[in-house]
Amino acid sequence: MKLPIYQADAFTNQLFKGNPAAVVPLEEWLSDEAMQHIAAENNLSETAFFVKEGESYRLRWFTPVTEVDLCGHATLATAHILFEELGYDQEEIVFKTKSGLLTVQREGNLLMMDFPADDMPQVKPPSVLFKALGIEPVPEVYRTDDYMVVLESEVAVAGLSPDFRMLNEVEARGIIVTAPGDAVDFVSRFFAPQSGIDEDPVTGSAHTKTTPYWSKKLSKEVLTARQISPRSGELTCRMKGDRVEILGQAVTYLKGEITIA
């Protein structure tokens, strides 16, 4: 069986920046095992698979080791491929996902994703979290499925060099570390060795958590953000009640074909 495959860099307008995601359009679903094998073979932080259902699309995301409930950059990459490579000619795409209905709209040269906001409660974290990050304990730590650690400065976030083996002992989907930005409203990094990704280049889903926090902290509804991984990526985030609108660009890197038994 031959399947089309695309790869796009999300949250950037430059190749080799942002977060790469593979996108595999399907006529009908493969087995979960087959999709997991494809994602492992691609060895990217996410591979997205979608099937058309009426006027919308069913969308699923796989890391190299597991399926996840929400992935922003692979959603952006999928919408980009539909608009730019597959001739989708409407202004809005509706995706059915494990996190509910997600929409992506054109907004000038940007794509705008509408996600549920995640307003995280403050928690007392395990001491291994700070040890793994290589920092002294800080007072502001929040958690839902991820931990979010708030530091004082962009320099502090940029200077982190986590012990990923130790960080893998922390029971969470991943760890967000965030701080005020020097040239943007806030910066972040995202570590997820638990999901097979030591550091994710740009994490859309993390901004459903950081945006509510910084919106309250800075008394702003529209915020600029940068994920300061080695590849880096740029996002605009807007609070809309209990939703977060995340805007970014994407560029196509690869168009090809894969063969599976």
N, C-alpha and C positions, 0 to 999 in steps of 0.2 A: 504494500500500500504506500502510495506517495502522497505527501501532504505539503501544502505551502507553508512557509515559515518566513517571518519578518523579524527584524530586530531594530529597535529605535532607542535613541537616547532621550530620556524624559527630563523635564525641568531644565532645559537648556536650548539654546539656538545654535550650538556649536557641536560638531562631532567630537567624540572622545571626552565630553564633559557630561554632567548630569548622571542619571542612573539608567543603564542599559536594561531593557526588558525584551524578551522574545515574545512573539505573538503568533499563535497557531490557529487560523480559522478552521472550523470543522463543519462538515455537513451533518454529522451525528456524533454523539459522544463516544470516545474511546473508553476503555476500562480505566478506573482510577490508577491501577498498576501501570498501564501503558503511559498515561500522562505523567506519572511520577518518574518513570524511566526517562522520558523525553526531557523533563525539567532537570534531572540529574545530569543527563548528557550535555545539555546546554550549559550547565554550571554557571548560570547567572542568578542574581538574587531572586528574580521571579520569571516564570514563564506563564503567560496568560493563554487560556483556551476559551473560545466562544463558539456558540451555536445560535443561529437566528431562530427566534420564537415569535412568530407573528410580526408585529412592527417593532419588537425590541430584541434584545440579545441576552442570552444566559451566559454569564462570565464567571470563570473560576481561575484561581491563581495558585501556583505551586512554586515553592522554593526547591532547591536541590534535594531536600529531605522531607518536606511535608506540605500539605495543602494549608493555606491560610484563609482567614475570614474576610480580610480587607487588605487591599494593596493599592495605594494611590498612584505610584509611578507607572505600574503596569496597566492601570485603567487609562491613564493619560496616553500611554503608548498605544493601547488598543484603539482608542478613539482617533488618534493621529493616523494610524494605519487605515482605519475605515474611511476617514475623510480624504486622506491624501493618496492612498494606494488602491483602495477598493471601490471608489466612486460613490460613497455615501453622500447624498445630496440634500439631506435635511439639515436644519440648524441645530437639532438636538438629538442625541443618542440616549436611549434608555437601556440601562443594564440591569438585569435581575441577578442578584448576588446573595451570598450567605449573610451579608450585612443589610439586606433589603434592596430597594430600588435606588440606583445611583444614576444621575444624569450628567451628561457632558455637553456643553454648548460652546459654539464658536463665540468669541468676544474679541473682535478685531483680529490681531495676529496671535491671540492667546486662546487656549482651551480652558474652560471653567468647569470644574468638577464640584458637585454638590453632595457633601458627605454629612452624616450625623456627627454632631459635636460630642466630645467625650470630656466632661467636666470632672477632673480627677480629685478624689478626696486625699487629704494629707495623711500620711502614715508614718509609722516608725519602722524603718527598714532594717534588715539584718546587717550586722557589722561587716559581713563578707562583701556586701555591695561596695562600701567605701574602700575596703582593702583591695578589691579587684580593680577599681578605678584608679587606685593609687593616690587618694586624696584623704584629707582629714574629714571627719563627719561634718555635714552641713545641716541646717535646720529644715530647709524646704525640700521634702521628698514626697512625691505623690504616686498613687498607683491605681490602675484598673488592671488591664491585662499586661500593660507595660509599667515599669517604674519611670518616673520623671524626676531627675535631680536638677535643681536650680543652682547654678554657680553665679559668682559676682561679675565675671567679665568674659568677653570673647577670647582673650588671651588664655584664660584658665581652661576653657573648653578646647581650644586649639592645641593646648599643650598636653592633653590627656594621652596616656599610653597604657591602655588597660592590660591586665593579665587575663586573656580570654579564657584560659582553662579555668581559672578561679571564677570568672564572671559567669561561666556556664553553670556554676553551682547555684546561681540566683534563680529562684523559681519565678519566671516571668517570660512573656513572649520576647521581650527585649528591654533595653535600657536607653531612655532618652536623656541626654545631658544638654541643658540649654542655658542661655545667659543673654543679657542685653547685647545688641550688636554695636559695632563702631560706626558702620555706614548703613545699617539696616536696623529695623526695630528689634529683631532678635535673631540669634544664631542657634544652631543645634548640631549634635551628632547623634547617631543611632547605632547601638551595638546589639547584635542578636545572635550570639553563638549558639543559643538554644534552638534557633531555627536554621542553623547551618550557615549563617552569615556573620562573620566577625564584625565588620562594619559595613552598613548599607550606605551607598553613596548619597542618595537623596530619598527620603521616606515620606511620601504623601500622607500616609495614615498617621504618622507621628504628629503631623500638623493639625489633626483633629483634636489633639490633646494640648499641644503647645499654644495654639491660637486662642482658645478660651482663657487660658492662664494669662497670656500677655495682653489680651484685649482688656481684661479687668485691671491688670497691673498698670497699663499705660493709658487707660481710659480712651482707647481707640477701637474703632470697628474695622478699619482697613489697615493691615500691617504688611510690611515688607520683611521677608525672611530669607536667610541663606543657610544652607546646610554645608558646613565647612569640612567635609570629607576631602580626601586628596583630589577627587574628581570635581566636587562642589556643584551646587545647583541653586537656582533662584526661584522663589515663589512669592506670589502675592496672596494673602489670606484675608478673607472677609467674614466677620461674624454676622449671621443672619438668624437671630433667635437661637433655636437649638440645632442649627445647622452651621457648617463651615464651608464656605466657597473657597476652593483652592485653584489658583490660576497659574498656568505655566505653558511652556512651549515644548515641542519635541521635534527631533529630526530623524529621518530614516537612515539607518546604517547599512542594512542587509536585506536583500530579497532572495529567497532561495526555495529549496525543496528538500524534504527529508524523506527517507525510505524506512518504513518499519514493516515487520513481518505481518 
